[in-house]
Each structure stands twice: as C-alpha cells, then as structure tokens.
Amino acid sequence: MKIRPDVEYQIANTLLGKKIYVGIKEANSFIQFDSKYINSVINLIENEKETGIEELKQLSGIDNQLIDVFEQKGFCNNGKEPEKSFNEFKGIGKEWFNIYIKKQGILNHKIFIYMEILLLLVSICIISINRNMLTNKIDYMNMEIWEIVVSIILGLILMLGLHECGHCIAAQTVGIEIRKISIGFYMICPIIVVSYQGMHLHNTCKKIWVELGGVFMNMFLTAIGIIIKLLGVHSTINDIWIMANISMIITNIEFFGMTDGYFVLTSLTGLTNIRLLGYKYLKKIIRSKSRKLIKKKEVISGVILLISFVLSFVGIIIQIWYIGTLFSFNTMILKIVSLIIIIILILRLIYKIALLKL
C-alpha cells in the first residue's frame, strides 16, 4: 500500500510558527501538522510514494502515527475515499444554484495590481485636494423610484458580485483554482460564495492575496466612483455606490464573522477554524469539569475570538454612524440601532456556545 500520488504538502509560515499542510486539492481534503512534524511528514510522503508502507524499514513512532492518520483520512491507496475537511462556509445559507468552473487560465497579476495602485493614488490625491469628492450627504428624499431600484440592484447584487469577482481575479493571478461559485441567500440577504480547490495547499502569501481580493475590488470601485464625481457627474446613485463600497470595505476588514478579515486572520495564525476552537474554549471555561481538557490551540483561539468580537462592535458602530450620518438619521435612532445589533450579536454568541457539543 502506498500514499496516493495526488497527495501534496505545503509548508506555511504563520504568526504561530511554521505549519505543514498535507492533502489532496481535488478532494478539498487536508490535515495540518505543527513544525515538529515537518521533516517526518516530508520524508514519509516522499519515501512511501516510491516504496510503499510495507517495504519501509525502521519506522519511528511518529511515522506510524502519521500513517494511521493518512489511512483514516483516505490519503492511502486503501480503497477509502478522501475525507473532506472542515469548511466554515458550509451551511452559511441556502443555495439557489451553483456554477462549476472546469477550466481557467492564469491572469497577469501585474496589470491588476498596477491599475489598483494607479486608481488608489489618483483617488487619494483627489480627496486630499477636495474632501467633497467623498459622499457627505445622500438626498434620498428626492430620489425617484427608478433611482431607488437601481441603487438596490447596485448595492445588493452588482457590488456583491463584483466583490467576489475580486476574489476570483486574485485567485487566478496566483494560480489558485476556483471550484465553484454558489449563489443563494442568508435569511433575506443575497450571498455569493466562491469555493477554491485546495486553498490550504498554497503558501500563506497567496492565500492572503486571494482573501483580500474582494476588498481590493471595493477600493477599485470606490476610486471609480470618486473619479466620476471629479468629471462633474453628480448623482445620488453614484453617492450611494461610493458609500456602499466603503461600507463593504469596513465590513470585510473586521475579524469576526464570515468576513475577509477573519479568513486573513486564520491564514496569518495557521488556525483554520478559530471560531469553532474559540467556542469550545469558552464552553469548557463555563463548564468547570471540562477545563482540564483545554488545548493550547483552543486557548489562543478563544482569546482571538473575544478580541475579534469586541472589535466587531467598533466596526458595526462605525458603519451605522457612517451610513446614518449620510442619510441624516436622528442620533437617538442610531444609538438604538447600535444597541439592538450589539445585543443580537451577544445573544448569538451565547447561542453558539450553548449548542456546541464537546
């Protein structure tokens, strides 16, 4: 019996030290090991692919443990299908339909980067000279029906689609394959989710580049809106477009929830499921009988989760006051909305912890 020929490994540098990922890209299946296993994993995979487990001699205790893990995961030619790895996007919402990507080329990432930098520099210069180029007030009271409809389409569908398009472009520029694009809804909000093939079997820089692709796209779109205003085209729709993209940037640089910032954090730390591990830590702290079973990863994840949770309050309040000020909402209304959303988030956190099975 040998390790499957499509098994790959990737060493990743993270804030918590080096990690090695072993997996099969096509099956979206991987296992993560700490730095102390790196040499053993590499030697075992390279040797086993050629000679087979039965012919290897002088296997250490670590080698035998790794072989058992590989067999259980389906990485060996033992007839077992590779086991899919934990996916935080699974069950995020109801899918309407999926677009499966069969073939894709590799784009020239330099063009994308140069255009982004150029537009951002131009936008910064414009804003520095004239701050009115940013949206200050939105005259929604005098909007016509068609403007409201167009704004909703632009804000909820087109902008969301272009945000995900930014991720797709970034993925293509570094050779990360897109598996499928899912379109659906979460509660009453439309969602678009991009699934990548073997994302964790790429280095940390490539992963972060892809994870920030959506934010870069929103910066790009904000810059276009500002340039349109510079050209003398003033419209409420364009003001809403600028506001929506800035709001999208603020949302996605947060570290709590299914945001781009959260996934950047997982790549930087090498903790691929911070929220789940964090919830486990908090539940074990609450249940004193389980405290002895707390793992180091859970402690780190729990601390990160709580810090991210608090920071998310700041992001939400900034968002609410930014949008509320643009639409000239009453201060008391903004305070009440902020309080309600914070209470909902706290209740949701308690709910997640309560339902978690240890």
Backbone torsions as a table, in degrees:
resi	resn	phi	psi	omega
1	MET	NA	135.1	-179.0
2	LYS	-123.1	164.3	171.2
3	ILE	-72.1	141.2	-178.2
4	ARG	-58.0	143.7	-178.1
5	PRO	-67.0	-20.4	-178.9
6	ASP	-90.9	6.8	176.0
7	VAL	-76.4	129.2	-179.8
8	GLU	-123.5	166.1	174.0
9	TYR	-137.8	154.8	-179.3
10	GLN	-145.0	126.5	176.1
11	ILE	-89.0	129.0	-178.3
12	ALA	-120.0	133.3	174.3
13	ASN	-89.9	122.5	-178.7
14	THR	-128.2	171.4	178.6
15	LEU	-65.3	-21.9	-179.9
16	LEU	-101.8	20.2	178.5
17	GLY	103.5	177.0	179.9
18	LYS	-72.1	143.0	175.4
19	LYS	-129.2	155.9	173.2
20	ILE	-125.2	129.0	178.2
21	TYR	-103.6	133.5	176.3
22	VAL	-122.6	131.8	-179.6
23	GLY	-177.1	-173.0	179.0
24	ILE	-122.9	115.6	-175.6
25	LYS	-58.3	-48.6	-175.1
26	GLU	-62.4	-29.1	-178.7
27	ALA	-92.9	-2.1	-174.8
28	ASN	49.9	46.2	-177.7
29	SER	-123.7	130.7	179.9
30	PHE	-153.2	160.4	173.1
31	ILE	-129.4	143.0	178.6
32	GLN	-110.3	136.2	176.9
33	PHE	-125.0	150.8	177.5
34	ASP	-74.7	171.8	-173.3
35	SER	-59.7	-30.9	-177.4
36	LYS	-67.0	-15.2	-179.9
37	TYR	-98.7	-5.2	-172.0
38	ILE	-54.7	-54.9	-177.4
39	ASN	-62.7	-42.2	-179.5
40	SER	-63.2	-42.5	-179.3
41	VAL	-64.1	-48.4	-177.9
42	ILE	-62.2	-47.9	-179.4
43	ASN	-61.9	-43.3	-178.2
44	LEU	-64.0	-46.1	-178.6
45	ILE	-65.0	-47.6	-177.7
46	GLU	-64.1	-41.0	-179.2
47	ASN	-73.1	-43.2	-176.5
48	GLU	-67.1	-34.7	-179.8
49	LYS	-61.3	-28.6	-177.3
50	GLU	-94.0	-43.0	-172.2
51	THR	-103.6	-30.6	-176.4
52	GLY	94.2	153.5	-175.2
53	ILE	-62.4	-43.0	-174.7
54	GLU	-62.9	-30.3	-175.6
55	GLU	-89.6	-10.6	178.5
56	LEU	-74.4	138.9	-178.8
57	LYS	-116.4	156.8	177.2
58	GLN	56.5	50.6	175.9
59	LEU	-73.7	134.6	178.6
60	SER	-82.7	173.6	177.7
61	GLY	-62.3	-37.8	178.5
62	ILE	-65.8	-40.2	178.7
63	ASP	-59.6	-45.5	179.9
64	ASN	-63.5	-38.3	177.5
65	GLN	-64.4	-43.0	179.7
66	LEU	-63.9	-41.2	179.1
67	ILE	-61.3	-42.6	178.6
68	ASP	-61.1	-41.8	179.8
69	VAL	-65.7	-44.1	179.5
70	PHE	-61.8	-41.4	179.9
71	GLU	-64.7	-44.0	179.7
72	GLN	-64.2	-35.9	-177.7
73	LYS	-79.3	-13.7	-179.8
74	GLY	88.2	25.1	-179.2
75	PHE	-90.7	-0.1	179.4
76	CYS	-110.4	161.1	177.9
77	ASN	-80.2	63.9	-179.2
78	ASN	-114.5	14.8	178.0
79	GLY	85.4	-6.8	-178.9
80	LYS	-89.2	134.5	178.5
81	GLU	-72.0	142.3	178.4
82	PRO	-58.0	134.6	-179.0
83	GLU	-82.2	127.0	-179.7
84	LYS	-67.3	144.5	-177.2
85	SER	-87.1	165.6	-179.8
86	PHE	-57.7	132.3	-178.8
87	ASN	-129.1	115.1	-176.3
88	GLU	-71.3	-16.8	177.9
89	PHE	-80.2	-16.9	-176.5
90	LYS	-63.5	126.1	178.2
91	GLY	79.6	11.7	-179.0
92	ILE	-67.6	-28.0	179.1
93	GLY	-166.4	-177.8	179.7
94	LYS	-93.7	128.8	-177.7
95	GLU	-87.0	135.3	172.8
96	TRP	-83.8	-52.3	177.0
97	PHE	-159.7	163.4	-178.0
98	ASN	-119.7	144.3	174.0
99	ILE	-111.1	113.3	-178.1
100	TYR	-91.7	132.1	-178.4
101	ILE	-98.1	118.9	-178.7
102	LYS	-91.8	-49.5	-178.9
103	LYS	-131.9	144.1	177.1
104	GLN	-150.6	142.4	178.5
105	GLY	-89.6	-177.3	178.5
106	ILE	-111.1	123.7	-179.2
107	LEU	-82.1	160.3	174.7
108	ASN	-81.7	104.5	-174.3
109	HIS	-66.1	-22.0	-178.2
110	LYS	-64.2	-38.2	179.9
111	ILE	-61.9	-46.0	-179.4
112	PHE	-62.1	-44.7	-178.3
113	ILE	-65.6	-45.4	-178.1
114	TYR	-64.0	-41.6	178.2
115	MET	-63.6	-41.6	179.3
116	GLU	-61.6	-49.7	-178.0
117	ILE	-62.7	-44.2	-178.9
118	LEU	-60.3	-49.0	-178.7
119	LEU	-65.9	-37.9	179.4
120	LEU	-66.1	-41.6	178.9
121	LEU	-64.1	-42.7	178.4
122	VAL	-61.7	-43.4	-179.0
123	SER	-64.0	-42.6	179.8
124	ILE	-62.5	-41.5	178.5
125	CYS	-63.0	-43.0	-179.0
126	ILE	-63.6	-47.0	-177.9
127	ILE	-65.4	-36.9	179.1
128	SER	-63.7	-37.9	-179.1
129	ILE	-77.2	-43.3	-176.4
130	ASN	-141.4	103.4	-178.2
131	ARG	-67.3	-18.5	179.2
132	ASN	-66.6	-11.6	176.9
133	MET	-66.6	-25.0	171.6
134	LEU	-79.0	154.1	179.6
135	THR	-70.8	122.2	178.9
136	ASN	-102.6	-44.0	179.0
137	LYS	-139.9	143.8	177.3
138	ILE	-114.0	118.3	-177.6
139	ASP	-83.9	71.0	-175.8
140	TYR	-73.9	-20.8	-177.9
141	MET	-66.7	-28.0	-177.6
142	ASN	-102.4	13.5	179.0
143	MET	-74.7	142.2	175.7
144	GLU	-86.8	166.0	-176.2
145	ILE	-57.9	-43.9	-177.5
146	TRP	-64.7	-33.4	178.3
147	GLU	-68.3	-38.5	178.2
148	ILE	-64.4	-44.4	-179.8
149	VAL	-62.7	-47.3	179.7
150	VAL	-61.7	-40.2	-179.2
151	SER	-64.5	-39.8	178.9
152	ILE	-65.1	-44.3	179.8
153	ILE	-63.7	-44.2	179.7
154	LEU	-65.1	-44.1	-174.3
155	GLY	-73.0	-39.9	-172.7
156	LEU	-96.6	-32.7	-172.5
157	ILE	-108.3	-58.9	-175.8
158	LEU	-62.8	-46.4	-177.8
159	MET	-65.3	-40.0	177.6
160	LEU	-63.1	-42.5	178.8
161	GLY	-64.4	-41.1	179.5
162	LEU	-69.2	-33.4	175.8
163	HIS	-60.0	-48.7	179.4
164	GLU	-67.9	-31.4	176.2
165	CYS	-61.4	-34.8	176.7
166	GLY	-61.6	-40.0	176.3
167	HIS	-64.0	-43.2	-178.3
168	CYS	-63.1	-44.0	179.3
169	ILE	-62.5	-44.9	179.7
170	ALA	-61.1	-39.7	179.4
171	ALA	-63.8	-42.2	-179.2
172	GLN	-67.3	-30.8	-178.2
173	THR	-71.1	-20.4	180.0
174	VAL	-115.9	9.2	174.1
175	GLY	78.9	21.3	174.1
176	ILE	-89.9	122.4	-174.5
177	GLU	-78.1	141.9	176.6
178	ILE	-95.1	126.1	-176.7
179	ARG	-85.1	-50.2	178.1
180	LYS	-159.5	160.7	175.1
181	ILE	-119.7	118.5	-178.0
182	SER	-101.1	132.9	177.9
183	ILE	-117.7	129.3	-177.6
184	GLY	-167.3	-147.4	179.0
185	PHE	-149.9	151.0	174.9
186	TYR	-117.6	111.3	-171.2
187	MET	59.9	-108.1	-179.9
188	ILE	-112.5	3.5	-177.1
189	CYS	-97.9	134.4	175.8
190	PRO	-70.4	143.8	178.2
191	ILE	-134.4	150.3	173.4
192	ILE	-129.7	122.9	-177.5
193	VAL	-119.6	127.0	177.8
194	VAL	-99.1	126.7	177.4
195	SER	-105.5	130.2	-177.7
196	TYR	-104.5	156.2	-179.5
197	GLN	-97.1	113.2	177.9
198	GLY	63.2	42.7	-177.1
199	MET	-55.1	-42.4	-175.2
200	HIS	-75.1	-9.2	178.4
201	LEU	-93.9	32.1	174.1
202	HIS	-129.4	160.4	-177.0
203	ASN	-70.9	164.8	-173.3
204	THR	-60.3	-41.8	-178.7
205	CYS	-61.5	-42.3	179.1
206	LYS	-63.8	-42.4	-179.6
207	LYS	-63.0	-44.3	-179.2
208	ILE	-66.5	-37.8	177.4
209	TRP	-58.7	-44.2	179.4
210	VAL	-68.1	-42.7	-177.8
211	GLU	-65.1	-27.9	178.3
212	LEU	-93.5	-1.4	-178.3
213	GLY	-57.7	-37.7	179.6
214	GLY	-67.0	-41.7	178.6
215	VAL	-64.7	-41.8	177.5
216	PHE	-60.6	-39.1	179.0
217	MET	-64.4	-41.2	178.8
218	ASN	-65.9	-35.2	174.5
219	MET	-63.5	-42.5	178.8
220	PHE	-59.5	-46.0	-177.8
221	LEU	-70.5	-35.2	175.9
222	THR	-63.1	-43.1	179.5
223	ALA	-60.9	-40.8	179.0
224	ILE	-62.8	-42.8	178.5
225	GLY	-60.9	-40.9	179.7
226	ILE	-67.0	-40.9	178.7
227	ILE	-64.9	-36.9	177.0
228	ILE	-60.8	-41.7	177.8
229	LYS	-65.2	-38.1	178.8
230	LEU	-61.8	-33.0	-179.6
231	LEU	-76.8	1.2	175.5
232	GLY	94.2	6.4	178.6
233	VAL	-93.3	102.9	-179.1
234	HIS	-108.5	119.9	178.9
235	SER	-149.0	152.8	179.3
236	THR	-64.9	-35.4	-179.7
237	ILE	-61.8	-43.7	179.2
238	ASN	-66.4	-37.0	177.3
239	ASP	-62.7	-42.5	178.2
240	ILE	-65.5	-37.8	178.6
241	TRP	-60.8	-46.5	178.4
242	ILE	-63.0	-46.1	-179.8
243	MET	-59.5	-45.9	-176.8
244	ALA	-63.6	-39.3	179.5
245	ASN	-69.9	-39.9	176.4
246	ILE	-63.7	-41.3	178.5
247	SER	-62.7	-38.8	179.0
248	MET	-65.6	-37.6	178.4
249	ILE	-64.7	-47.0	-179.9
250	ILE	-59.7	-42.9	-179.7
251	THR	-61.4	-43.9	-171.8
252	ASN	-85.0	-7.8	173.9
253	ILE	-94.3	2.0	174.2
254	GLU	-77.0	159.6	-175.2
255	PHE	-107.1	7.0	-179.2
256	PHE	-121.4	138.7	-177.8
257	GLY	93.6	-175.9	-178.5
258	MET	-83.7	65.3	-178.1
259	THR	-110.4	164.6	177.0
260	ASP	-63.5	-38.2	179.4
261	GLY	-60.6	-37.8	179.1
262	TYR	-63.1	-44.0	-177.9
263	PHE	-72.8	-29.2	171.8
264	VAL	-63.3	-40.7	179.6
265	LEU	-63.1	-40.1	178.7
266	THR	-65.8	-36.6	178.8
267	SER	-70.6	-40.3	-179.4
268	LEU	-66.1	-38.9	-177.2
269	THR	-88.7	-22.4	-175.2
270	GLY	80.7	7.1	176.1
271	LEU	-95.8	102.3	-170.7
272	THR	-77.0	-9.3	179.7
273	ASN	-142.8	61.2	-176.2
274	ILE	-55.4	-45.5	-175.0
275	ARG	-63.8	-46.4	-179.1
276	LEU	-62.5	-46.3	178.8
277	LEU	-64.1	-37.3	179.2
278	GLY	-66.3	-42.2	177.1
279	TYR	-61.6	-40.1	179.0
280	LYS	-62.1	-43.5	180.0
281	TYR	-60.3	-48.4	-178.2
282	LEU	-63.1	-38.3	179.5
283	LYS	-68.9	-38.3	178.8
284	LYS	-67.8	-32.9	176.8
285	ILE	-66.0	-41.7	179.5
286	ILE	-65.7	-42.8	178.3
287	ARG	-91.3	98.6	-173.9
288	SER	-56.8	-28.4	-179.0
289	LYS	-67.9	-21.4	-176.1
290	SER	-96.3	-0.6	-173.7
291	ARG	-63.9	-30.4	-179.3
292	LYS	-69.5	-18.0	-176.7
293	LEU	-93.1	3.4	-177.9
294	ILE	-68.3	131.3	178.8
295	LYS	-98.9	159.7	-178.3
296	LYS	-59.5	-42.3	180.0
297	LYS	-60.7	-36.9	-179.3
298	GLU	-69.1	-37.8	177.8
299	VAL	-63.1	-48.8	179.8
300	ILE	-61.2	-45.1	-179.3
301	SER	-64.7	-39.3	179.5
302	GLY	-62.9	-43.7	178.6
303	VAL	-64.6	-46.0	178.7
304	ILE	-61.2	-42.4	-179.2
305	LEU	-60.3	-45.9	-178.8
306	LEU	-66.4	-41.6	178.0
307	ILE	-63.5	-44.3	179.3
308	SER	-63.1	-37.2	-179.7
309	PHE	-63.6	-44.8	178.9
310	VAL	-66.7	-44.0	179.5
311	LEU	-62.8	-30.0	179.5
312	SER	-65.4	-31.7	175.5
313	PHE	-60.2	-43.6	-179.9
314	VAL	-61.3	-46.1	179.1
315	GLY	-61.1	-42.2	-179.0
316	ILE	-65.7	-43.2	-180.0
317	ILE	-64.4	-41.3	176.8
318	ILE	-59.7	-44.1	180.0
319	GLN	-60.7	-50.2	-175.8
320	ILE	-61.8	-44.7	-178.3
321	TRP	-72.7	-32.2	177.1
322	TYR	-64.9	-51.5	-179.4
323	ILE	-68.3	-43.0	-179.1
324	GLY	-60.7	-39.1	178.8
325	THR	-66.5	-39.6	179.1
326	LEU	-62.5	-36.3	-178.8
327	PHE	-94.9	8.3	176.8
328	SER	57.9	41.1	178.3
329	PHE	-74.9	153.6	178.3
330	ASN	-64.3	140.5	-178.4
331	THR	-58.4	-41.5	-179.6
332	MET	-63.0	-38.9	178.3
333	ILE	-62.3	-42.9	-179.9
334	LEU	-63.6	-39.4	178.4
335	LYS	-65.1	-42.7	-179.5
336	ILE	-65.4	-44.7	178.9
337	VAL	-61.4	-44.1	179.3
338	SER	-60.0	-44.5	-179.2
339	LEU	-64.4	-43.2	-179.3
340	ILE	-61.9	-45.9	-178.8
341	ILE	-64.7	-40.8	178.2
342	ILE	-63.8	-41.9	177.4
343	ILE	-62.0	-42.7	178.5
344	ILE	-61.0	-42.6	179.2
345	LEU	-63.2	-42.2	179.6
346	ILE	-64.4	-43.8	178.9
347	LEU	-63.8	-37.2	179.0
348	ARG	-66.6	-39.5	177.6
349	LEU	-62.4	-45.0	178.4
350	ILE	-62.0	-41.8	179.9
351	TYR	-61.7	-45.0	179.6
352	LYS	-61.3	-44.1	-179.2
353	ILE	-65.6	-42.6	-176.9
354	ALA	-64.5	-37.3	-176.6
355	LEU	-82.7	-15.6	-175.4
356	LEU	-66.8	132.4	176.9
357	LYS	-97.3	129.1	-179.3
358	LEU	-87.3	NA	NA
